[in-house]
Amino acid sequence: MPHKHFELANKDVYLYRQISSTNNVARYYAINGARHGTIVMSSLQTAGRGRMKRQWECPLGRGILMSLIARPKISAQYLPQLTLLSAVVVADAIKSCTNCPAQIKWPNDIVIEDKKVCGILAESSFSGLNLDYVIIGIGINVNQDFEELPPDCLTTSTSLKIEVGHRVSRSKLLKHLVMSWDQHYPQFAAQGHDYLRQSWLKNNVTVGRYVSLNKGDEIITGEAVDISAQG
């Protein structure tokens, strides 16, 4: 059972003290009919995960660990756009809440001065060929001190507290996240890739750089020049 249930901007928010992962619990709510925009949060995750099955670690109460249930009316080929949209939402929320120059690193990281402060993991479910729901998991390093970052990430990660020099209100940041979602999602739903591309390019640090993509046994290297409708 959640520690607390409340509404924020007409969205159900379920707050837990400790769970395996917010994506797992959000899936339970989605299967049982939770409405679009429902949020599951926890102060601690015991099995948080990121891209490529990596573990996402965050000390108790130091970050925002949340999953949002979305029920978009889009085809499967455009699902990666939701990860890109979520990155735009998070980058804008961090900037408006803290003035930190948060930017998007393709495909699903938010960075400040090239150090990762947030990861995003979207997982979808279908009923036959129809998209049923998407769970958008968001993990933000908010109030970790330097020594609380994972030992193997000390040179590649950061937290908002480290960047601004003081604690950041997680509840205030959550409100900015919800406001940012309510700003961007309706425009994405109405305009699709055209709106998303403009918003994403404005915030990204990947286009214009030489990058390497690991596709199993194959590594592709080249310059990132644009973002496609498939993400």
Buried (B, 14 or more C-beta within 10 A) or exposed (E): EBEEEEEBEEBBBBBBEEBEBBBBBBBEBBEEEBEBBBBBBBBBBEEBBBBEEEEBBBBEEBBBBBBBBBBBEBEEEBBBBBBBBBBBBBBBBBBBBBEBBBBBBBBBBBBBEEBBBBBBBBBBEEEEEEBEBBBBBBBBBBBBEEEBBEEEEEEEBBBBBBBBEEEBEBEEBBBBBBBBBBBBBEBBEEEBBEBBBEBBBEBBBBBEEEEEEEEEEEEEEEEBEEBEEEB
